[in-house]
Amino acid sequence: MTIWEAVAVFAAGLGAGTINTIVGSGTLITFPVLLAFGLPPVTANVSNTLGLVPGSLSGAFGYRRELVGQRGRVLRFGLVALIGGLGGAVLLLALPSKAFDTIVPVLIAVALVLVIVQPRLAAALRARRERNGTTAARDGGWALLLGLLLASAYGGYFGAAQGVLYLSLMGLLLSDDLQRVNALKNVLAAIVNGVAAVFFLFVAHFDWTAVALIAVGSTLGGQLGAKVGRRLPPIALRAVIVLVGLLAIAQLVLK
């Protein structure tokens, strides 16, 4: 790797760490850069996954204030994310990428629609429960756990825009503000990246230079993303989510 290639990979890691903390989809920055410099797709994917782990941890730490009072959710959702992330990592080495190429843009599009309509949909659900005299399922119920399991499996497989999936699911099914939901998203992403990276350590080949450069860049980016993301009002955060999601769909469809 030349010095300029190293600078580009570091910069991609910085950008990925920043955008991952705010919304997700940082893989769409780093993965194409690694491919452009000649890494095989699987090597690029696993190297990227391991390199982004420190950035995910950095982003979660940056959102630590919003995690106060969410320990129970972190434990429950974290276990689901761990199982799903490990399953997705196994699928990466067992299945052809074509199996996911078709469905992923559709999943992201559905997630974006949920993000856009979430305030009105959540209000309608609350009104319906009030009319029927029922209460919401605790912490989203089984529907949210199943959704998080599938989103985490996708994250362990590839990870691009998994944050959008997390935010749409939790934003709809949890009675909490978007910043606290985003804090949870960062923890879950760190767990998924971490368990997938540990699995890959035993079964896959890494480009350790790329891993190190992305790790340093994404760690710095995680702190930057936390400072920016925590200052965004809900409507601006939703706008960023939708913009990133649309770019993710465009890149996945046109690649």
C-alpha positions, -999 to +999 in steps of 0.1 A: +000+000+000+014+034-010+014+064+013-014+080-007-035+048-005-028+046+032-040+082+036-072+074+016-080+044+037-074+064+069-097+091+056-123+066+047-121+051+082-126+086+097-156+093+075-171+058+082-166+062+120-184+096+119-213+085+098-217+052+116-222+070+149-247+095+135-268+070+115-248+040+101-237+030+066-200+038+071-192+005+053-203+022+021-174+045+024-146+021+035-156-010+015-154+005-020-120+021-011-105-012-001-119-028-033-104+000-054-069-007-040-071-043-050-083-063-020-105-093-028-141-087-017-142-111+012-108-099+025-120-063+022-152-071+040-137-088+070-108-063+072-134-035+072-155-052+098-126-056+122-113-021+116-147-005+123-150-022+158-130+005+176-151+032+159-183+015+170-170+014+206-159+050+203-193+061+191-211+042+218-189+059+244-197+093+229-234+086+234-230+073+270-252+100+285-281+088+263-276+053+275-284+061+311-314+041+323-312+017+293-292-011+309-320-036+306-325-029+269-287-030+262-285-065+278-316-079+260-310-063+227-273-069+229-278-107+233-300-107+202-275-086+183-247-110+193-266-141+181-277-124+148-243-109+141-226-143+145-252-159+123-245-133+096-208-138+098-213-175+092-235-168+062-208-145+047-185-175+043-213-200+034-235-182+009-230-163-023-235-125-021-262-127-048-286-140-021-284-106-003-278-083-033-315-083-043-332-080-009-309-055+008-319-024-012-356-033-006-349-037+032-333-003+033-361+014+013-387-001+037-366+011+067-365+047+052-402+047+048-406+037+085-382+064+095-401+091+076-436+080+089-425+069+123-438+100+143-473+097+128-474+059+129-463+059+165-489+085+174-516+064+156-505+033+175-507+051+208-542+065+199-553+030+190-540+015+223-558+043+242-591+035+224-587-002+231-575+002+266-543-017+259-507-010+266-475-012+245-454-043+247-425-038+270-394-026+251-410-034+218-420-070+225-411-100+203-417-081+171-387-058+179-365-087+190-372-106+158-365-074+137-333-068+156-322-104+151-326-102+113-310-067+111-280-080+132-277-110+109-275-087+079-250-066+099-227-096+105-229-104+068-221-070+053-233-042+076-240-014+051-270+006+064-277-017+093-279+014+114-308+026+093-326-007+099-320-005+137-332+031+139-364+024+119-373-006+140-365+009+174-379+043+165-412+028+157-415+002+185-399+020+214-415+050+232-383+070+234-367+100+217-345+094+186-312+104+203-316+076+230-326+052+203-294+062+184-273+055+215-287+020+215-280+016+178-244+024+184-241-003+211-258-029+190-235-021+160-205-024+182-216-059+194-224-071+158-191-058+144-172-072+174-187-108+173-183-109+135-147-098+137-138-124+164-154-151+142-135-139+111-102-139+131-103-177+131-115-184+095-106-155+072-076-136+059-071-100+069-052-071+054-037-059+087-025-025+073-061-017+062-074-029+096-051-006+115-057+025+094-095+020+095-094+014+132-075+046+140-097+066+116-130+052+128-121+057+165-115+094+158-146+095+136-167+079+164-160+108+187-166+134+160-199+117+150-211+117+186-204+154+189-223+162+157-251+136+161-260+146+197-266+182+185-289+174+157-327+180+163-350+150+155-361+164+122-325+170+111-314+135+123-342+120+103-332+139+072-296+126+076-309+091+080-330+093+048-302+109+028-277+083+038-302+055+032-309+068-003-272+070-011-268+034+002-296+021-020-281+040-050-247+025-044-260-010-039-282-009-070-257+007-093-225-011-082 
